[in-house]
Amino acid sequence: MYLVDSLGISAMPVQTVGTMRNSGGGDISFNSDGTKMTVSDWGNLIELYDFDRCTGTISNATNIELPNTSGGPYKYYISLCFSPNDQFLYVMSCLSIDDATIFQFDLTASSIPNSKLIIGTIKDSASTAMMKLGPDNKIYISSWSRYIGNAYPYPAGHYNPVNTALTVINQPDSLGSACDFQLFSFPLGGHRTYRGLPHNPNYEMGACVGSPCDTLSVGVDDNVPEQQVFFQAWYNSEWNMIHVSASKLKGRKGSLRLFDLEGRLVYEKRVEVIAGGYVTGEIPMNEVANGVYFVNLITDSESVSSKLVKF
């Protein structure tokens, strides 16, 4: 864990809290105000903690499911997500490489483990890997579509309902079937999904009321200037692509562009800014030579740029 403040980035002391994990896989998720943290584990652990945003202290472990220490069977709790109102916790279990089950726990129940409900399953050769709460307060689920070889990227013609759409929980604040789990209901416009979704930080969390430590928050006082646009672009040599993430944008439509050192346009695609001013995207670099490049994101209200190196 690291503390990011006005002095820079500093490591925090290692904490040992709650039940020992027995696998290297799983997920971590925070609730809407950052006061709760939950952890899942391939070896069946699901645990809930209190989290202090000011000090980084993790405390008050509440066990929902204990890990299996006898060698299996394992439930492979690979991803989890809070509902927008923080009442429900959604946990994904990949019992096999082809199937996934999504469970719902009621965190206000007298017995959280006994509140466990199945709200949906994903089959059809889908090895599902990630759930993420969107800015529209719906939970989106990505799926990897298996094929012979199982390597990145997909073969050119490998398109099907599994990898060309996201599964959606439309009403995650509702109990059981009322949460409206809909398989492959959000089309990706001809694009394909893999094993993950963007890990955008929650910039809408706001200040800790009455806390002296939350000095990096802005917009609380009318006299504080509005927070500047966040823009990040980095080159992934393993996937041979540039990943782009932006937030606090004011525009609604724009273009993502790549220029070489001579100012020549190498790549361009249109983008849309979603609620909260977010944009995420990728720039394929398979046919681009090694060198220094400029990534530019321009909308109808602003323009931001970043320099990087392909090696």
N, C-alpha and C positions, 0 to 999 in steps of 0.2 A: 504494500500500500504506500502511496505517495501523497504528500500534501502539496497542493498548488496554491500559492498565495502571491502577494505583491513582491516577495523576496525571491521568488523562483520556485523550483521544485526540490523537495527534500524528502528523504525516506522516513517512514514512520516505523516505530518499534514493531517487531513481529508479535502477533497476539495468538494465543492458543485458547480457543473458545469452542464449547460444544463437543459434538461427536467427531471422532477421527474419521476422515474419509479413507476409503480403501481402493480408490481408482483415480486415474488421472483425467477422467472425463467428467463432464457435467456443465453446470451453468450457474451464474449469479445474477440476481435481479433485485432492483430497488423499487420501493413503492413511490407514490406520486410526490410526497414531500421529503423523501430521503430519510425517514425515521425508521424504516424497516428494511432489512436485507434478508434475502432467502437464498439458499444454496441447494442444488441438486447434485446427484452423483450417479454414475453408471452402476455402482454397487448398491443401489436402492435407497440411499440417504436422501431425505428431504428435511431441511431444518430452517427455522425462522429465527431471526435475531433482531434486537434493537440496535440501531446505528445512530451515533452522535455525529452529525455533520460538522460540528465545531472542532471536536477533538479527534475524530476518526475511531473512536472507541466502539468495539463490537461487544454486546453483552446480552444477558437474558436469553440464552438459547432455548427455543421451544422445539422439541423433536416432533416431526409429523410422521416420518417413517425411518426406521433404523436400517443401517447397512447390513447386508448379508455377509457374514464373515466365515461362512462354512463352505465356500466354493460354488455358490449359485443355488438356484437359478437367479439371474440378474434381470432387473427390469429396465436398465439403461435409461434412467431419467436424464435425457439429453438437453432439455430446454425447459425454462419456466418463465412465467410472466404474471405480474399483478394486473387485476382489473383496474380501470380508471378510478373507481371509488375505493379501492384498496380492500374491499370486502372479500374478493375471491382471488385465489391463486390457481393458475392454470399450469399444469405440468405435463410434459410430453414424454411418453415411454416408447422406446423402439425395441419391442420384444424380439423382432427379427429384422433382417436387413430389408425386407419387403414391406413390413407393416408398422404402423405407428398408432398409438392410442393417446388421446388427450383427456386428462382428468381435471376435474374442478374440485377444489377444496374451499369450504366456507371458513374464513379466518375468524368470524364472529361466533362460530358454533361452540357449544360447551365442550365438545370433543372434536377437534379439527380432523383427526384421522378418520373418525366415523362419518364425516360429512363427504367423503370421497365419492364422486360421481363420474361416470364415463359420459363425456359430452360429444365425442366423435372419434372415428377411426379413419385412417388413410391407408389404402392398399394400392393395388394397381402398380406394383413394382416401384413404389416410392419409398426411398430411404429418407425420412424427413428429419431435418436438423435444427430448425430455428423458429421460434415464435418471437414476435416483436409488437409492442403496442404502438400503433400509428398516431399521428397528430390528430386524426379524426376520431380517436378513442375506440377504434376497432383493433382487434388483434389479427395480425397477418402471419401466415405460416408458409414457409418455403419448402419445396420438395425437390430432392434429387431423383431424377429418373434413371434407373439402372439400365445398363446395356452391356454387351460383351466388351470387355476391356476395362470399363469403369474408371476411366481416367479423365482428367480435365484437358482440353475442353471436350464437349460432346462432338460426335461425328456431325458432319455438315447437314445431313438429312434427319437427324434425330430430334423430331418435334412431335409432341403428343400432349394431351390434356394435363399430364403431370407437371411437365417442365415449362409450359407456356402460360401458367396461371398460378396465382396464390390462393390458398384456402383462407377463409375469413371467418372469424367469430364476430358477428355484427353487433351483438348486444352483450358484451362481456360483463356488465354490471348486473346481469339477470341470472337467476338460479337455474341450474339444470338445462333442459332443452330450450328454455326461453332465451338462452344466450345466442341462439340462432347460428349454429355451426353450419357453414356452407362450403362443400368441397369445390376446389378449383373454380371459384366464382369471381376472381379478380383477374381478368386477362391482362397480359403483359405487352400487348400490342406487337406481337411477333418476336419478342425477346424471350430468353429462357432463364429459368432460375436454377440455382445449384444448391449448395448446402448451407447457405447463410443469408442473413439480412444485415443492413448497415447498423453499426453500433453508435448511432448518434447520441451524444450526451443530451440530457434534458436541460435545455437552457431556459425553460419556462418555470423552473422550480421556485424561483423567487428567494427572498431573504428569509433567514430565520428571525422571526419577530422577537425583539428584545435581546438578541444575541450580539455580543460585542465582537465576535470573531468573523462574522460574515461580511467582511469589508469589501469583497470583490463584487457584490451584487449591485446592480444599477437599476434605475427606473423606479426606485422606491420613493425618492423625493423628487418633486417636480423640478427642482433646481439641478438635478443630476443629469448630465447629457445622456442621450439615448445610446445604448450599447452598439458598438460598431459591428460590421459584418464579420462573421467568422468564415475563413476560407482556407482549405487545406487540400493539397494535391501531392501524392507520393507515388513513386514508381515501385511496382511489385515485380522483381526480376523472375520470380518463380512462375508467375502467371503471364509475364510479359505484357503488363498493362498498367495504366495510370489510374489510380482511384482518386475520386474527387468528392469532397464533402463541403457543404456550405450551409450556413444558417443565418438568421436575422436579415434575410434579403427582403427588400420592399417590393421588388418587381414581381411579375406573375409569369412572364414568358421570356425566354432568352436563348442564348447559344453558348455551347461549350466548344472552345477552339484551342488548337495546338499550333504554335509557331516555332520555327527553327531560329537559330541565331541571326540569320539574314532577314528575318521578318517575313519569311514565306509561310503561308497557311498550309499546314500539313494535314489537319483533320478538323472537321466541324460537324456538330450535330445539334439539333434543337432540344431544349429542355423546358420543363415546366416547373415552377416553384410551387410546392405544396404548402398547406396550412402551417403557419409557424415560420415561414420563410426558408424552408429546407430544400436543398438540392443535393442529390447524390448521383454519381455516374461513373462510368469507366471509359477510358480511351484505349483501344487496342493498339499495341505497339509491335505487332508481328512483322509488319512490312516497313518499319521505321528504323533507320540506322542509329547506332549508338551516338550519343552526343548530348549537348545542352539544349533544353527546350523551355518555352514559356507556355504555361497553361492559362487561358483567359476565360473567365465566365462573365458574360455581359447580359444584363437584363434590360427591361425598359426603364429601370430606375438607377442602376449602378453597374460598375465594371470593376472586377477584382482579378488579380493575376498572381502567379507564383512561378518561380524558376526551379527546374529540377534537372537531373542528369539520368539518362538511360545508359546503362553499362552492360 
